[in-house]
Amino acid sequence: MPDWAGWLNEEINRRGAIQPLIGVGCSPVLVSGTKKLFLKWIRSALRQKRIEVPDHNGPVRWSLAHSFFRINQNDVEEGTRQEPSEESPCFQAQGEEAPSCESS
């Protein structure tokens, strides 16, 4: 959902669920998490009215800024990125399914 882009970007960064990858001619990132965890984030955001489901069906048009999946480089260099755990609602716990991967 394009309307959820700002919220999603905020959540994955706040929860430390994003890592930069090495890319040639692009800025790929790894967004890690489980389906159950992402649905939990969505459920919570819907209840808090931070995001909403559209009233009607139709085509989805994406118009994201080039820097949508950027992370704070200082966090990477300083090693302050949040580590994964099921208790701290962030990303993939050990032994779970492989994470999703997006590139921009």
N, C-alpha and C positions, 0 to 999 in steps of 0.2 A: 504494500500500500504506500504510494508516494506520500500521502499525508502523514504517515508514521515515520518518515525518514529522519526528521530532526530528533524525535523521541528515541528511535532506535540507535542513532549515532551517540546520543547522550548516554544511553543505558550501557552499550557495549564498552564505551570508554570508562564510564564511572565504575563499572564492575570488573574492569581489567580483562575483558573477554576478547581482546584484539591484539594481534602481534604483527609487526611488519615482516614482510618476506623480501627476498632479493628478487628483483625483476629487471628485465632489459626493456626499456621503452615503456614501462608502466610502473605503477606503485602498488603491487599486490599486498594484501594483508590476509591473515588467517583469523577468522572469527570462530571461536571455539565454544561449544555448548551442546546440550542435548535438547531434543525435541521437547521433553518434559519441562526442562528449565526455561526455554524460550516461551512456551505456552504459559508458564507461571508468570513470567514478566508481562506478557500480553494481558492475561487475566487481571493482574493487579492494576495495570495502566488503564484498562477499560473501566474497572470499578472506581478508580480515582478520577475518571473522566479526563485523563491526560491524552488519550487517543479515543477515536470512535470509529465504528463501522459505518460506511456510507449507507444512505437510505435507498439508493438505487444501484442497479448493476450497469456496467458499461465498460468501455475500454479503459485501460490503465496507462497513463502517460507519465513516464519518469523524466524528471528534469533535475538531476542532482548536481551539486557543485563538484568540481574536480577533486576537492579536498574532503569529500564526505567521509571516507574511511581513513583519514589521517589520524595518527596518534601523536602524543606529545613525545618528541625525540628525547627530551630530558629524562622522562620516565624510563626509556629503554637504556640510556647510558648510565643512569644512576641505579638501575635495578629496583625501582620502586613500584613496578607494576604488580598488581594484586595477584596472588597465586590462586589457582583453582581449588574450590572445595564445594561440596554440596551445601554446607551450612552457610557460607557466605555466598549469596546467590550470584555466582559469576559463571564460570564455564565448565568444561568437561572434567568430570571426575575420573580418576584412574579406573581402567577396566571397562569404560563405557564406549559407545559407538564412536567411530571416527568423526572429527569435527567437520563442519561445513567450511568452504573456502570461497572467498569472493575477491575479485580484483577490480581496481578502478582504473 
